[in-house]
Amino acid sequence: MEIENLTLEADTPGQEFRLGVFRFHGSGSGPSVYIQGGLHSLEMPGTVAIDRLIPRLKAAEFDGRLIGDITLVPHANPIGLTQVVFGQSLGRFDANTRVNFNRSFPSKPVNCLEAKPVSDRLKATLLALAEQAEVVLDLHCDDDGPVYLYVSERQLDEGKRLARSIGARVILTDANDEPVSFDLAAGERWAADNKGDRFAATIELRGMIDVTPEFAEQDASGLYRYLVDIGTVSDTLAATSAVVPIIGDVDAAELLATPSSGAVLYEVDIGDWVQEGQRLAVVVSEPGASHHEIISPFDGQVMTRREVRFVRKGDDVIKVLRHPLP
């Protein structure tokens, strides 16, 4: 294993950011893989999963069982980790540009962006690392949710294989390959180089507070199983009972907003099947007064919930995946 520390000069004098890159070198022609965590810097499930994955890859490399090259970036967003306002860490949106760290990726390579903000140079650096691989996995998490995937519709078959390995309960597909997110931006780079047969996905590893030793081991095991399944690592693993994921278009998953501010009381859990007109939550704005209700607009399955229990009017509170799927 080799560890490289890439340095990014900050936008102000006397400051810089360090991006840690872990490289494992395969002995053969297995698929090369890039995995990153923490692009939204406070989302820690992917970072701790990579931490638990590293010893397995070190053992595989030492034993000569590593067939393809693997690159890991556990903390993909050192900028976001430093942005704190009144004791509250940010990390999803850049405090300087107000742009989501997982959006607006530059089309130019990093050496053409010297005059651009460090957030642009970080994104370009991450893409330069990712585009060298044949498989790219971007690890995220939701507020409160299951393990699920975002994949391009044309890569659904490979998405199913990944879902079986990591136990994803839902796959959301997107027929539009516009490079809005990191995985799609990597796909755009490949397409420009006539390497459209490569695979990229966003993996959502449950919720923000689902950072435990048990989940970290479980997620590392799932990632390792996938690396074995695609031939990047040589190993024999015991069979597991595969989860059959629900598959739906990304537009079939609808976020429902609260009609008022207040404390949100959920009446359904992640994974529950609900019916059109069913009450999903109430919002307590004024104790002793009538509660505001959040109603399901259709039959479907509860995918995610907002973690924070105080919401403001218009906040997205709960996501429901439409069923039957269109």
Summary of the structure (lengths in Angstrom):
residues: 326
radius of gyration: 20.5
end to end distance: 46.5
largest distance: 68.3
contacts: 1078
relative contact order: 0.14
helix: 26%
strand: 32%
